């Protein structure tokens, strides 16, 4: 058994999600292999082809024929997105340290040895790259990216300058205990923090100009990014106890509406008692607003109640990450 473990031991798994990057793949793998050999790392490179329409998968197959010991490939039937590619890559990874990088040659494999050292020697759970000097368009990418990261730092409490950097390194335990879905790859450090992996660091890395092809991400990623951030924040805060949000907000709305109805009714009764001409209650717009708030309050309260029933009957309601046992 001990000999089998020694044979299967691996230092690094490199995960490369890609979409239509056939031109850059041979150069990228050659560069990664050179760095690994120079530093005597045992390694695997997992290329995850996210439904490419060019010859990317044929290139990966050819690279695998040349070096099937180190190259593994996963090919989707269609384009599912980067989060899906990372999820499958994390699931397949076997190295003690897992590194993710983009396939467009804008991430430098020369960063691998230092990132590996930070995990193994400094004890980080996750280290994210920071492309301090970028070669992207300043108006369409750099400025929105700065605003996006500033908001993410404020909401998540994680002091990273570039949370969405594709070049990251993790302990294997981290990637096996987080689930990347939808477009949540932007917030992997936040997912890790929520899972209890709090030692998160940052390293300034080189950002290179794109040599082939064009960027696959448009400006809509920033809008989607903010919405995903709000989703993650809400799930982390109220995911296990939805009644704490819906019940509280619903109760407040019902109470305010109820008080408003009493006030409107009291004003009408006061007018009648003093023989003062007053608006009919049914015509008073404040009465309708108050009734609407009471109805919405009841609906929110019921939504929280139903969500609690769903959570309590969920098979994952008691899924907790255990660090160690004695």
PyMOL commands that set and color helices and strands:
alter all, ss='L'
color gray80, all
select helices_A, chain A and resi 2-8+22-38+56-66+82-92+109-120+138-156+172-175+184-194+220-238+243-273+285-312
alter helices_A, ss='H'
color red, helices_A
select strands_A, chain A and resi 12-18+43-49+71-75+97-100+126-130+168-171+200-204
alter strands_A, ss='S'
color yellow, strands_A
deselect
rebuild
show_as cartoon
